[in-house]
Amino acid sequence: MKKHFALLTLYSFTAIIALGAAEKRLPMKGEVFTIEEHTAFLILPDKPKAGQPIPWLWYAPTLRGLPGKEETWMFERFLKAGIAIAGVDVGESYGSPKGREIYSALHKHLVSKRAMAEQACLLGRSRGGLMLYCWAAENPEKVRCITGIYPVCNIASYPGIKRACGAYGLNAGELEAELAKHNPIDRLAGLAKAKVPIFHIHGDKDGVVPLEKNSAIIKQRYDQLGGPMILEIVKGQGHNMWNGWFQSQNLVDFVIRHATKTLQKKASPASAKIQPTQGPVTRVRGPVKGKPVDKVKIAQLEKSLQLWKKLKKECKGNYTYSKRWSSWVGFGNVTEVVVVNNKVVERHYKAFSAPPRPAAPGQPPEKRKETGWSEKEAKLGSHKEGHPAKTIDQLYEEAQAILERPLPAFQRLGLRFDKQGLLLACYTQDTRIADDAPTKGVSISAITLGK
């Protein structure tokens, strides 16, 4: 019995590595050190490839007790694939500028002193998502991919402005006024432009970090920006310690696939303009190899345009159209654009939660949560959510531009009309993305003509 206890004690303390003042309990053998007086860790694979940068996973949050034993399953698979794991404890930074500075210091140290690859794969668990996204938004060129386990992506959702403002050195009013400068959901453009792939796994019953206010918003906006993202929604799960979060083969495969890709050479500023992977297809210059222009679809669109001109004249340029989006679990949003005399005059937006669970016997039924806004006159376009304030004529022009340019071999084209023949959708989709490939172009749901 004494011998058994001694072995347990010995095993327990082998997970604690201390160098100087740095001390941290890790779920497996690794090194603990300090970065600007903050505790950091690095776990290396057994046999990294000699003479090559080591691919690595950046884990957050690295608070007391994290990473924990729950991460062991996935960590073992990353290490077996030759991927190192690292992180640094920045405390409850909530993604603040001071926390980002420490993150930059860790990245510099690992790349310059420890032979880590320039681009890191990020894994944010819960509030770790907020920390990593805030840093990634300012350093997209240093990010290979982003993954999240019910990650926080919206400061207003969690921890809330009043709780987070202290970490930013601001009061609640000041942080609210500057929120768009810090909030991940508002800072995705740089990541989308760099085509950083994202994978989130999130439960539809998460009451701490609600799906619709975090991962779902990231998915919607990243799609609109043309960024590649997979959102895996787990029905019936919340913010808990379910094994499925930490033993997701899809998440592990995603990280390994992107971490072990051959590092691409950085394009020069001159050549970046002609690289399809550097931005939208509209930036391509010169001849493009791929599918020829589809003359049949061009003719279909022209026929639809002539019909639109006739109907627009009959309704005197007065009409509304809507764009509706919803997830398979029921949450979503709808935008309505109002046009008078061929000019957009109003835009209305409503977001709705998933249908509530059936009420228990004797209890009143829960109401579906809804939020929204309306814009008129000078305020048109002041909100980032929803379909842009465009006329149908502008949508036809956008569709014509899509159809008249050669289609790269890796893209597919979609064209759809309503029952009377008016344009509803004209878009391209990247077939190289296996799941949830975003569409780029025109996509609306319904058109209602005025009298």
DASULDA-V908567 format. One record per residue. N is the residue number from 0. RES is the residue in one letter. PHI is phi in whole degrees, 0 to 359 (none if undefined). Layout:
<<N & RES & PHI> <N & RES & PHI>>
This chain:
<<0 & M & none> <1 & K & 297> <2 & K & 295> <3 & H & 297> <4 & F & 296> <5 & A & 296> <6 & L & 294> <7 & L & 297> <8 & T & 297> <9 & L & 297> <10 & Y & 298> <11 & S & 301> <12 & F & 275> <13 & T & 289> <14 & A & 276> <15 & I & 255> <16 & I & 245> <17 & A & 235> <18 & L & 233> <19 & G & 64> <20 & A & 271> <21 & A & 279> <22 & E & 211> <23 & K & 201> <24 & R & 270> <25 & L & 251> <26 & P & 284> <27 & M & 203> <28 & K & 299> <29 & G & 194> <30 & E & 250> <31 & V & 245> <32 & F & 210> <33 & T & 242> <34 & I & 234> <35 & E & 49> <36 & E & 69> <37 & H & 246> <38 & T & 288> <39 & A & 232> <40 & F & 217> <41 & L & 213> <42 & I & 245> <43 & L & 260> <44 & P & 291> <45 & D & 299> <46 & K & 227> <47 & P & 295> <48 & K & 292> <49 & A & 294> <50 & G & 76> <51 & Q & 236> <52 & P & 301> <53 & I & 272> <54 & P & 296> <55 & W & 213> <56 & L & 253> <57 & W & 259> <58 & Y & 259> <59 & A & 209> <60 & P & 271> <61 & T & 260> <62 & L & 278> <63 & R & 303> <64 & G & 86> <65 & L & 234> <66 & P & 295> <67 & G & 253> <68 & K & 296> <69 & E & 298> <70 & E & 279> <71 & T & 304> <72 & W & 304> <73 & M & 287> <74 & F & 299> <75 & E & 300> <76 & R & 287> <77 & F & 295> <78 & L & 297> <79 & K & 298> <80 & A & 276> <81 & G & 86> <82 & I & 256> <83 & A & 282> <84 & I & 229> <85 & A & 214> <86 & G & 184> <87 & V & 217> <88 & D & 275> <89 & V & 254> <90 & G & 69> <91 & E & 278> <92 & S & 280> <93 & Y & 53> <94 & G & 79> <95 & S & 292> <96 & P & 304> <97 & K & 295> <98 & G & 296> <99 & R & 296> <100 & E & 298> <101 & I & 294> <102 & Y & 299> <103 & S & 296> <104 & A & 294> <105 & L & 297> <106 & H & 301> <107 & K & 300> <108 & H & 296> <109 & L & 293> <110 & V & 285> <111 & S & 275> <112 & K & 248> <113 & R & 242> <114 & A & 65> <115 & M & 284> <116 & A & 296> <117 & E & 298> <118 & Q & 260> <119 & A & 255> <120 & C & 268> <121 & L & 259> <122 & L & 229> <123 & G & 254> <124 & R & 260> <125 & S & 54> <126 & R & 292> <127 & G & 298> <128 & G & 298> <129 & L & 297> <130 & M & 297> <131 & L & 287> <132 & Y & 297> <133 & C & 297> <134 & W & 286> <135 & A & 298> <136 & A & 301> <137 & E & 265> <138 & N & 222> <139 & P & 299> <140 & E & 288> <141 & K & 257> <142 & V & 244> <143 & R & 275> <144 & C & 198> <145 & I & 233> <146 & T & 232> <147 & G & 212> <148 & I & 250> <149 & Y & 32> <150 & P & 284> <151 & V & 283> <152 & C & 231> <153 & N & 218> <154 & I & 302> <155 & A & 294> <156 & S & 281> <157 & Y & 209> <158 & P & 276> <159 & G & 98> <160 & I & 297> <161 & K & 297> <162 & R & 279> <163 & A & 275> <164 & C & 301> <165 & G & 299> <166 & A & 295> <167 & Y & 268> <168 & G & 70> <169 & L & 230> <170 & N & 271> <171 & A & 299> <172 & G & 296> <173 & E & 293> <174 & L & 293> <175 & E & 299> <176 & A & 292> <177 & E & 256> <178 & L & 304> <179 & A & 296> <180 & K & 284> <181 & H & 240> <182 & N & 287> <183 & P & 305> <184 & I & 296> <185 & D & 257> <186 & R & 231> <187 & L & 264> <188 & A & 301> <189 & G & 295> <190 & L & 292> <191 & A & 294> <192 & K & 298> <193 & A & 279> <194 & K & 57> <195 & V & 287> <196 & P & 286> <197 & I & 233> <198 & F & 223> <199 & H & 240> <200 & I & 238> <201 & H & 211> <202 & G & 270> <203 & D & 277> <204 & K & 244> <205 & D & 283> <206 & G & 270> <207 & V & 272> <208 & V & 238> <209 & P & 303> <210 & L & 306> <211 & E & 292> <212 & K & 260> <213 & N & 230> <214 & S & 299> <215 & A & 294> <216 & I & 292> <217 & I & 302> <218 & K & 300> <219 & Q & 298> <220 & R & 286> <221 & Y & 292> <222 & D & 300> <223 & Q & 297> <224 & L & 276> <225 & G & 86> <226 & G & 272> <227 & P & 277> <228 & M & 213> <229 & I & 245> <230 & L & 245> <231 & E & 260> <232 & I & 261> <233 & V & 258> <234 & K & 290> <235 & G & 82> <236 & Q & 254> <237 & G & 242> <238 & H & 268> <239 & N & 218> <240 & M & 255> <241 & W & 305> <242 & N & 302> <243 & G & 300> <244 & W & 295> <245 & F & 261> <246 & Q & 232> <247 & S & 274> <248 & Q & 295> <249 & N & 297> <250 & L & 296> <251 & V & 299> <252 & D & 298> <253 & F & 299> <254 & V & 297> <255 & I & 298> <256 & R & 300> <257 & H & 277> <258 & A & 292> <259 & T & 263> <260 & K & 296> <261 & T & 297> <262 & L & 299> <263 & Q & 277> <264 & K & 290> <265 & K & 290> <266 & A & 280> <267 & S & 288> <268 & P & 306> <269 & A & 290> <270 & S & 283> <271 & A & 300> <272 & K & 290> <273 & I & 248> <274 & Q & 266> <275 & P & 303> <276 & T & 282> <277 & Q & 271> <278 & G & 174> <279 & P & 300> <280 & V & 299> <281 & T & 297> <282 & R & 273> <283 & V & 293> <284 & R & 241> <285 & G & 82> <286 & P & 295> <287 & V & 238> <288 & K & 280> <289 & G & 157> <290 & K & 282> <291 & P & 288> <292 & V & 300> <293 & D & 273> <294 & K & 292> <295 & V & 295> <296 & K & 293> <297 & I & 298> <298 & A & 294> <299 & Q & 296> <300 & L & 293> <301 & E & 298> <302 & K & 299> <303 & S & 295> <304 & L & 296> <305 & Q & 297> <306 & L & 297> <307 & W & 298> <308 & K & 299> <309 & K & 293> <310 & L & 291> <311 & K & 297> <312 & K & 294> <313 & E & 293> <314 & C & 267> <315 & K & 59> <316 & G & 73> <317 & N & 249> <318 & Y & 196> <319 & T & 227> <320 & Y & 218> <321 & S & 230> <322 & K & 230> <323 & R & 243> <324 & W & 225> <325 & S & 212> <326 & S & 274> <327 & W & 290> <328 & V & 265> <329 & G & 114> <330 & F & 279> <331 & G & 174> <332 & N & 202> <333 & V & 218> <334 & T & 243> <335 & E & 240> <336 & V & 249> <337 & V & 252> <338 & V & 240> <339 & V & 232> <340 & N & 53> <341 & N & 64> <342 & K & 225> <343 & V & 292> <344 & V & 243> <345 & E & 213> <346 & R & 217> <347 & H & 238> <348 & Y & 225> <349 & K & 221> <350 & A & 251> <351 & F & 226> <352 & S & 277> <353 & A & 293> <354 & P & 303> <355 & P & 291> <356 & R & 293> <357 & P & 302> <358 & A & 290> <359 & A & 292> <360 & P & 306> <361 & G & 86> <362 & Q & 256> <363 & P & 291> <364 & P & 293> <365 & E & 285> <366 & K & 264> <367 & R & 289> <368 & K & 281> <369 & E & 224> <370 & T & 225> <371 & G & 181> <372 & W & 201> <373 & S & 226> <374 & E & 236> <375 & K & 216> <376 & E & 49> <377 & A & 295> <378 & K & 273> <379 & L & 300> <380 & G & 85> <381 & S & 281> <382 & H & 258> <383 & K & 276> <384 & E & 286> <385 & G & 85> <386 & H & 291> <387 & P & 296> <388 & A & 278> <389 & K & 240> <390 & T & 277> <391 & I & 297> <392 & D & 301> <393 & Q & 293> <394 & L & 292> <395 & Y & 295> <396 & E & 297> <397 & E & 296> <398 & A & 295> <399 & Q & 299> <400 & A & 296> <401 & I & 293> <402 & L & 286> <403 & E & 272> <404 & R & 255> <405 & P & 302> <406 & L & 261> <407 & P & 305> <408 & A & 300> <409 & F & 271> <410 & Q & 247> <411 & R & 242> <412 & L & 247> <413 & G & 239> <414 & L & 217> <415 & R & 215> <416 & F & 233> <417 & D & 277> <418 & K & 298> <419 & Q & 271> <420 & G & 105> <421 & L & 274> <422 & L & 294> <423 & L & 244> <424 & A & 208> <425 & C & 207> <426 & Y & 211> <427 & T & 244> <428 & Q & 219> <429 & D & 281> <430 & T & 282> <431 & R & 284> <432 & I & 268> <433 & A & 293> <434 & D & 232> <435 & D & 52> <436 & A & 297> <437 & P & 290> <438 & T & 257> <439 & K & 233> <440 & G & 142> <441 & V & 266> <442 & S & 201> <443 & I & 231> <444 & S & 254> <445 & A & 200> <446 & I & 237> <447 & T & 239> <448 & L & 274> <449 & G & 282> <450 & K & 255>>
